[in-house]
Amino acid sequence: MSHTNDNAIALSRRGFLKVLAGAAGALVVGIPFAQAVDAPVPPALLGDTLYGLGAYVRIDADGHVVIGIRDPDTGTGTSTSLARIIADELDADWTRVSTVSLGLGVEDDNGKPRWVYGHQTSGLGNSIPAAWADLRGAGALARWLLLQAAARRLGVPADRLHCQEGNVVAPDGRRLGYGELAEAAAKIAPPDAPVPPKTPDRYTLIGQPAGDVDARAIVTGQATHALDTYMADALIAVLSHCPWPDGSVESLDTSEALAVKGVVKVVQVKPEAGVPLGQTVRSPAVAVLAENTWAALQGRAKLKLQWKAGAQNESSAWFEQQAADLVNDKNAQPAARVRNDGDVDAAAKKAAHRLEATYVQPWLAHATAEPMNCVAKVDKDGAVLVVPTQAPQQAWKVVQRLTGLSPAQIEIRVPRVGGGYGRRLDHDYVAEAVMLAKAVEKPVKLMWTRDEDLTQDYYRSATVHKFSAALDGKRQIVSWNQRMASASALAQRGLPDNQLWTSEVDAHQLPAGLVPHLRNDWYSLPSAMLRGPSRGMPHVSNAFAVESFVDEIAHSLKEDPLVTRLRLIGEARMIPLGDGRTLDTGRLINVLKLVADRIEWKNWLRTVNGLGIACWHIDGAYVAHAIETSLQGDRLNIERVVCAVDVGRAVNPMGLEGQVAGATLDALSAALNLSISYKDSQVQQHSWKDYPLASMALLPDTTEVIIVPGDRDPTGASFLGMPSAAPALANAVFRVSAVRVRRLPLLKEMLRML
């Protein structure tokens, strides 16, 4: 198994679907998208002679299969899972399959872009759900063509043949390898109707564990990222960004910088007026372009640069106080009443027991392993970019706006991405690279330093949540009121005000559907801090607050928190939540009981360690965490972590396990230590020392993942392991220390209160 990344070239295709062959006997199969005609295809997917275009499957004359991957792989395993969907339908021999990143698929439709591959976005948790139908169709069609070719050669009806591990097998035992059939199969006209995919009982790869196709390349240092890309005559560009997005250059002397050997030019870039955030330069910047990285950095150090502050001037402490004032002011009108079931106030007045609590979470940065970077070559004939992006179609739009080039003139290659977490859904760094390449009329390799990466982010907003709950005499929660204040991640992005809440709260989040009288209000705060998409948004911040508060309710009732949760959830049933979504309480109960049993929850009162539990659901997927902690003096140890997930059918259980474990550790790291603070609208964190990701010593040795078997269509899972991890940890800390952490980061708050 191997994974390669090659350049893309453009060919043409007409009609609903075409199949092509090369003179060397290569079979290439694409999948249909609405009105798709042309598609760029990496040379690794093509034979020696090109008759048209394919996209997803190549079968070589020697029987080797190459599968094209449409979605960027940011570490979420799409290169493996998407390939196995096709390979299973094809009945390919997995040991003879290679994968290749397709890059952006775009063609010219009367001057407008037509997205040939359809879905090409990673990090939103929907790569597999979006691929489930059409990629199975691609594999099924390729298999059908091979069967037709074999039927003609063997003189046996196709419906009496079957495919097995790269061969077509006849009833009498005769078999033909795919390599022997590829050329003939490519000449057969595809059927008018789509070929039905396999029934689940015939799956051989889907549902079976497989290691990442890039694993060997990664551990041997052979995996390539955009940072590893070089282009002839490219200049290295490093930047000095203005600390204030609305600031400007007050004074600039470039003479000493230009005197550094190797420095070629100093260029200023700035945001374009009227262009939404994420689609243009984030902040005014001065770029030093040089023949090598060292010269560029030395030149930047020699700049005599003074910035002028903008009109905005705030601090993170001020922001938190404003948020707290809003949620505590009963007369303040919410920006959005996200959900309003029943009559919350009337139910609370009649209740036997009431409880309130407030939770505070800090600003967070994305802190990707690979800082922002982009290689760009732009001239009048076209543009070629190598971009670590989660959304190549959005990157294309930035390039097209800045260059005016036609769709066919813009090529975007997407190597494996060194982490996204939502940061690479924005393309300010792409805009910078294109502007600089145009300014110097040479290829440019733009590289951000870690300092720039942390101080020039689109952050996840700090949040303040205030809860009020009321219970009746039977300990049932009858009234639930959540008031949340934050700065929307969607502000300044071209959306109407009545949609800004959608990045901050989910109308269907727990305990929606479980409490008869429930209100969820969101209060909007303006901020000079720029915000953007963040991993697990809006579920992560809400789950911490909601599931911690449920734990507080259990403590106030002097009962087992698992008992409280199970009573809240009630019996197994399907609850309509609205917008076509449904809560399957049976699946939620199941993941809760699985982690409880595995961590031996029955000992929650008898053990000297602390046990914590939490659960959540996202778009038909269900997750629960149980965590065991110990305390040695003021040192917190995370002894055990157990997570159970139900995503329907797991395409690659090994990949799913890795994703859930990784997301769990990511959430724990953020909860333990991480916080972005700012004064005078300037971020105070500049390095890993200031923004310390959790070390191995702080994290558990192992994170056990329980995957619930399922036969439903798969749901996304790239951040499913995040929401319930932090509250389970905080709840475990309360058990071991009697400290109720209502403010993150956890370690700082716990030590303050011990």
LUMVEXVEX-260230 format. One record per residue (C-alpha): z, y, x. Coordinates in steps of 0.5 Angstrom, whole numbers, plus 500, padded with zeros to 3 digits. Layout:
// LUMVEXVEX-260230
ZYX;...
// end
This chain:
// LUMVEXVEX-260230
500500500;498507503;497514500;492519503;490526502;483528503;479534501;476535495;469536493;465537487;460533483;458533476;459528470;456529463;458526456;465523454;465518460;461516466;462510471;459511477;457506483;456507491;450504495;456500498;459497492;464502490;466503482;469509480;472510473;475517470;479518464;476522458;479529457;477534451;470536453;471535460;464534464;465535472;471533476;472534484;473528487;476526494;472523498;477517499;475515492;467515493;462510496;457512501;452514495;454518490;451517483;456522479;463523479;469518478;476521478;482515478;479508480;475506486;474499487;471498494;466492496;471488500;476489494;480494496;483499490;484506491;487510485;487518485;494521483;493527479;500530479;504533485;509529488;515533489;519527491;519524484;515518485;509520481;505517486;508510485;509510478;502513476;498509480;502503477;500505470;493504472;494498477;497494471;492495466;487494472;490487474;490489481;493486487;498491488;498489496;491492496;492498493;492505496;493512493;490519494;492526491;487528487;488536488;487541483;481538478;477544475;470546473;466552471;465552463;461559462;466562467;472559464;476554468;476547464;482542467;478536468;485532469;489535464;496534465;497536473;504539473;511536476;518537475;518538468;520531466;514529463;509526468;510519466;510521458;503525459;500519463;502513459;496513454;490516458;492513465;493506461;486507458;483509465;485502468;483498461;476501462;475499469;478492467;473491461;467493466;469488471;469483465;463484463;460484470;463477471;461475464;453476466;454473473;458467470;454466464;461466460;463470454;467476457;473474452;474468455;475471462;481474464;483478470;489476475;491480481;484483483;480477481;476475474;478468472;473463468;476458464;474452469;477456475;471459478;473466480;470472482;473478486;473485484;469487490;464482489;463485482;464493483;457495484;454491478;460493474;459500475;452500472;454497466;454503460;462504458;463502450;463507445;470507443;476507448;478500451;485498448;490497453;494491454;500489450;507489453;507482454;502482459;505487464;505485471;507491474;510496469;517494469;518491476;521495481;516498487;518502493;515509494;508508496;509514501;516511504;513508510;509515512;516519511;521515515;516514521;514522520;507521518;507524511;504531511;506537507;503543507;507546513;503541517;497543515;492547520;486551519;481553525;482560527;488561522;493566523;501565522;504570517;511571517;514576512;520581512;521582504;525588501;532586499;531590492;525587488;524594485;525597492;520600497;518602504;522608507;519608514;515603518;514603525;509597528;508599535;513595538;511589534;503590535;505590543;508583542;502578545;499574540;500579534;494581531;496585525;501588520;500588513;504591507;504587500;507589494;507587487;502588482;503593476;503589469;503582472;508577470;514575474;511569478;504570478;504576483;508578490;516578488;518584492;515589497;514585504;511587511;507581514;506580521;500576523;499573529;496567533;502563533;509562530;513564536;509571536;509572529;517571529;518576535;513581532;517581526;524582530;520588533;519592527;522598526;523598518;527601513;527599506;529604500;533601495;530601488;534604481;537597480;544596483;549591480;554585483;555578481;562580479;559586474;555581471;560576470;564581467;559584462;558576460;565575459;565582455;560580450;562573448;569575447;567581443;567578436;562584433;557583438;550581435;547575439;540576441;539569438;542565433;540558436;543554431;547555425;549549421;554549415;559555415;563555421;568560419;570557413;571551416;575553421;580557417;581550413;582546419;589543422;588544429;584549433;582550440;578555445;576555452;571559456;567556462;564560468;558558472;555562478;548564480;544558483;538558488;533552489;534551496;528546497;528542503;521545505;521553504;515557501;509556505;501556503;495556507;489560505;482561507;478566502;471569503;466571498;463564498;470561496;477560497;481554500;488553499;493548501;499549497;506546496;506547488;508544482;503547478;496547481;493550475;498556475;496557482;489557481;490562476;493567481;488566486;482567481;485573479;486576486;479574488;475574482;471568484;469563479;472556478;468552482;469556488;476555488;479549491;486547491;489541495;496539494;499535499;506531498;511537496;518538500;522539493;520543487;526544482;522549478;521554484;514552485;512553478;512560480;507562485;509569488;508566495;501564493;499571492;502573498;497568502;491570498;492578499;493577507;487572508;483578504;486583508;485580515;478576513;481570516;485564514;492565514;498560514;504563511;511561512;517563509;524563513;530560510;533567510;527569506;527563502;535564499;534571499;527572495;528566490;528566482;535564481;538560475;542565472;550565472;553563465;559564461;560560455;566561450;568555445;572555439;573548435;577546429;579539427;581536421;587532419;583526421;582528428;575530426;571536429;569540423;567546426;564548433;562555435;559556442;557563445;553563451;551569455;546569461;540573463;534569461;529565466;523567461;524575462;519579465;514573464;510575458;514572452;516575446;524577446;525572440;523566445;527568451;533564449;529557450;530557457;538558456;540553450;537547447;538548439;539540439;544539445;550536443;554536439;548538434;547533428;554531429;559536427;558539420;559546421;556548428;554555431;550556437;549564439;546566445;547573448;542576453;544580459;539584463;539583470;536586477;536579479;530575478;530569475;525563474;525555472;530551475;531544475;535541469;534548465;537549460;541542459;545542466;549549465;550547457;552540459;558542464;561547459;560542452;562536455;568539459;570542452;570535449;575533454;579538453;579537446;581530447;587532452;590537446;590530441;593526447;588521446;583517451;577522452;572516450;575515444;574522442;567522444;566515440;569518434;565525435;558521435;560516429;557510427;550508430;544511426;538516427;540523426;534528425;535534429;529538427;522540430;521532430;526530434;532525433;538523436;539516436;547515436;546508438;543509444;548514446;554510445;551504449;550508455;557511454;560504453;556501459;559506464;566506461;566498462;563498469;568503472;574500468;575505464;581501460;585503466;584511465;591512464;594507469;590508475;593513480;586516481;582520476;577517471;572522468;566521463;561525460;554524456;548528454;541527451;534530453;528529449;529522447;532520453;540518454;545519460;552518461;556518467;563516469;566518476;572516479;576521484;582521489;586526492;589526499;593533499;588538498;582533499;578531494;574524494;569522490;570514490;565512485;560514481;556510475;551513471;547509465;540511463;536509457;529512458;525507454;520503458;522504465;515504469;518503476;525501475;526502483;523509482;527511476;534509480;532513486;531519481;537518477;541517483;538523487;539528481;546526480;548527487;544534487;548536481;555534484;553538490;551544486;558543482;562542488;560548493;554552491;554559489;549565490;553572490;550579490;553586492;548592491;543587488;543584495;544577495;549575500;547568502;542567508;543560511;545553509;552556512;552561507;550556501;552549504;549543500;554538500;555533506;555526506;563526507;564530500;559525496;560518494;558512498;554509493;551512486;550506481;545506476;545502470;538502467;538500459;532495458;527498453;520497449;519504447;514509450;517512457;520518457;521523463;527522468;526527474;532531472;536526467;541524472;544531472;547534466;553529465;554529472;558535473;562535467;564527469;567530476;571536473;574531468;576526473;579532477;583534471;586527471;587526478;590533479;592536472;587542474;582544469;576547472;573551468;569555473;564553478;564552484;569546483;572546490;574553491;577553484;580547484;584549491;585556488;589552482;593547486;
// end
